[in-house]
Amino acid sequence: MCGISGIFNFDGAPVNEAQLREMNRVIHHRGPDGDGIYIEGNAGIGSTRLAIIDLREIANMPIYDTENRYVIVYNGEIFNYVELRNELLQKGHKFNTGSDTEVVLNAYKQWGEDCLHRLNGMWAFAIWDKTEKTLFCSRDRYGIKPLYFYKDDNKLIFGSEIKQILSCGVDKTVNDETIYDYLVFHFIDHTENTFFKNITKVQAGHKFTIKNNEFKLSRWYNLPEVNYIRDEKNLYSDLYDLLYDSVRLRLRSDVEVGSCLSGGLDSSAIVCIMHEILHNEGKPEIQKTFTACYDDPLIDERPYVEEVIKQTNSTKYYLFPDVQGFRSDIDKMTYHQDEPYT
């Protein structure tokens, strides 16, 4: 994962560079492989990078288009970036890196905000247009990658984690309604509210822009309304084809890819399909799987895991969570989560 940061001052005040760098610093854990910022007057964006695609330093963010008009910071992965890159090359776009970040940037350059509908992946990104002085930010369809913001009459501050925004001196008053919903109903993520009264989450499938000093937040994606199965005859084969293609795309990486394996239906299916794909493509990689194990046989799933391991010849890693480990990790978990969770 990576992390992004941003500040826009509606009152025209220049962005405080030290403040933006501090926002990057507090999320160094999200991106230990590189960090950077871009500031232009009253607008500034920053990022920390965990390198997955194109590990070279040239692929660190912020990334600029070849004409030096657009600047992007980005957290996520676009699984169909190879296909999109080829399409964009045919349309005359140029690339300096092999990263999916630059694919997103050129996709925005080609199709504008409509590029979101062409992206297959998970993301939160911000693009600054130097010519139009426009900021565009987006979150993926299902909210896999986080994005939060604080806004008042003078400024907008956004980031991948709440702690970045708090580092700018934003008031930490709690949101009583959110706390009530959590304690009484165990609800989280059901509204745009966070556990902090002054901090809002960009909800799944939403975007926002700042143009001519005007902030606009809107939904760009919703689940399609389909109340019937189109083709019952090929239902199972269609499901398998979709799952196979989904796993295939997610194996694109310049670093090793592993998988959690619980022994349940979902993870077992994914690991078996990974094995099939690697075998079909003649790749020599040995899969690595990671499993939480317990001494209590009533909750331990190692017998099921072992069946998958035998089928796929994967290298297994067994982890044994316990109360002592939980106690030692709880403070760190709380720090990274920023909010209660279920």
Buried (B, 14 or more C-beta within 10 A) or exposed (E): BBBBBBBBBBEEEEBBEEBBBBBBBBBEBBBEBBBBBBBEEBBBBBBBBBBBBBBEEEBBBBBBBBEEEBBBBBBBBBBBBBBBBEBBEEEEBEBEBBBBBBBBBBBBBBBEBEBBEBBBBBBBBBBBBBEEBBBBBBBBBEBBBBBBBBBEEEBBBBBBBBBBBBBBEBEEEEBEEBEEBBEEEEEBBEBEBBBBBBBBBBBBBBBBBBEEEEBEBEEBBEEEEEEEEEEEEEEEEEEEEEBBBEBBBBBBEEEEBBBEBBBEEEBBBBBBBBBBBBEEEEEEEEBBBBBBBEEEEEEBBBEBBEEBBEEBEBEBEEEEEEEEEEEEEEEEEEEEEBBEEE
